[in-house]
Amino acid sequence: MQENAIAIIGVGYVGLPLALSLAKFHPKVLGYDIDNERVSELNSGFDRNNNLKNVIPSNLEFTVDLARIERATTYIITVPTPIDEKRLPDLNPLKHACSDVAQVISRGDLIIVESTVYPGVTEDVCGPLIQEKSGLKQGKDFFLGYSPERINPGDDKNTLEAVVKVIAAQDDKIMDRVKKIYEPVVKAGLFAASSIQTAEASKIVENIQRDLNVALMNELAIIFDKMNIRTADVLEAAGTKWNFQKFTPGLVGGHCIGVDPYYLISKAEALGYYPELIRAARRLNNSLADYVSQKTIDLLAISGVSVVDSRIGVLGMTFKENVSDLRNSQSPVIVNELKKYGGKVFAHDPYISESSFLESHGIDLTSWHDLRDLDAVLVIVPHDFYTRENREAIFEAIKMDGIFIDVKSAFERTLLLGEQKYWSL
């Protein structure tokens, strides 16, 4: 069947690229969000997440008015699924989205969830909630599908169109309908999962695998640091074997790796199983910010510099390179930890605004030109701004006997000036 219109519920990091792509192949796409300012910006073509101006096609409309999406016959939910202060799944944004959809759906409509969830949420939480709020019966009057998002902010290669998309539906007839929605968009092809729960689980597994591999690298880095061996050199040598998996140590942030494992952990524990390995990886990766902070303090002390009197530059506040995405970034943790010990800390990031960062994290950003005469510099996130555009300038901002901390081994030690000291994970 031809969809009257497709409504995207939540037009953030996942929903916006999906809406723009779907609009190329479907006659009408509606982007719904509860953020008035966000919707206004998008209708003007501006995306604050990537600081980009987009050409908005005439068949794509963004709105905060729920009634305007009532014409849709398919609703795709792409809202965040965060964790709370106890690191338990917070399904409230998803539940609110389902309640909104329930107010406007009609008989025969399709609801596809793209938000990351633990197995069972789509059919056991979303479906019953929509049924209760709408008065329509799940599987008879409205239908469910699931397709885990694979959006990677800042990645121009692995785009929505270029990565195989997993899809699932409650029966074969609905699966055919889901395929017709995504097939024109995803040139890499679709993978039909055997069930909605299988598709939900696949997304969790993708991110847990990465979390465990990074945790292994971080543990090796700690061990090799105690042996005065540079981990990057070890991995370069080990990487010459044909079947060596190339992961690197570093801080783990973002929505996927830093959050999604807790969804499966919570579900597993509810079933009476304690997932030791997954939990251990989370603990280790969450501890890296403290480890880097303490290492900085130790290196200053070894150099005879009091932390209280030190000037420390911390570069890169976002959770990954060359994006403005701050979700679950560990850099502010390091800034606050160093401040706690009395250091004068200068935080910098070229991708985020001073006012928004101060409002969200309570940390003042420093202008690039004010970074000078520093006892230590930590490059937490190696944006191109640091590794390419201002590569030498970073070392000029450090005292001749200062310390350069290259968390992700993005710089050559040959760039050091005078008696500057180098450390990396």
ZINORRA-V730862 format. One line per field, one symbol per residue. ss: DSSP state (H for helix, E for strand, L for the rest). phi: phi as a letter, one per 30 degrees, with the letter a starting at -180 (. if undefined). burial: 1 if it has 9 or more other ideal C-beta (glycine too) atoms within 8 Angstrom, else 0. A space follows every 50 residues. Layout:
ss=???
phi=???
burial=???
//
This chain:
ss=LLLLLEEEELLLLLHHHHHHHHLLLLLLEEEELLLHHHHHHHHLLEELLL LEELLLLLLEEEELLHHHHLLLLEEEELLLLLELLLLLELLHHHHHHHHH HHHHLLLLEEEEELLLLLLLHHHHHHHHHHHHHHLLLELLLEEEEELLLL LLLLLLLLLLLLLLEEEEELLHHHHHHHHHHHLLLLLLLEEELLLHHHHH HHHHHHHHHHHHHHHHHHHHHHHHHHLLLLHHHHHHHHLLLLLLLLLLLL LLLLLHHHHHHHHHHHHHHHLLLLLHHHHHHHHHHHHHHHHHHHHHHHHH HHLLLLHHHLEEEEELLLLLLLLLLLLLLLHHHHHHHHHHLLLEEEEELL LLLHHHHHHHHLLLELLHHHLLLEEEEEELLLLHHHHHHLHHHHHHLEEE EEEEEELLLLLLHHHLLLLLEEELL
phi=.ddeaccccjccdcddddddddddbcdbbbccadceddddddddjccddb hbccdcddccbcacceddcdddcbbccbddbdccdcicecceeddddddd dddbdbejdcccccddbdejdedccdeedddddciccdibcbbcbbbddb dbeicdcddedccecdbaadadddedddeddceddcddjccdddaddddd dddddeddedddddddddddddddddchcddeddddddddddcddccbdl dcbiddddbeedddedddddcjccdddddddddddddddddddddddddd dddicdeecdcbcccjcddadibcdcehdcddddeddddedjddcccbad cbddddddddbibddcdedcdahcdabccdcdeeecdcdbeddddddced cdccccechcbdddddchcdccbbd
burial=00101111111111111111111001011111100001101110111011 00000100111111010110011111111010100000111011111111 11111000111111111111111011111110110101000111111111 10110000111010111111000110111011001100010010011111 11110111011111111111110110000011011000000000000111 11111111111111111110000010011111011001111110111011 10101010011111111111101111111111111111101010111110 11000011001010110000100111111111100110011001101100 0111111110100011000111111
//
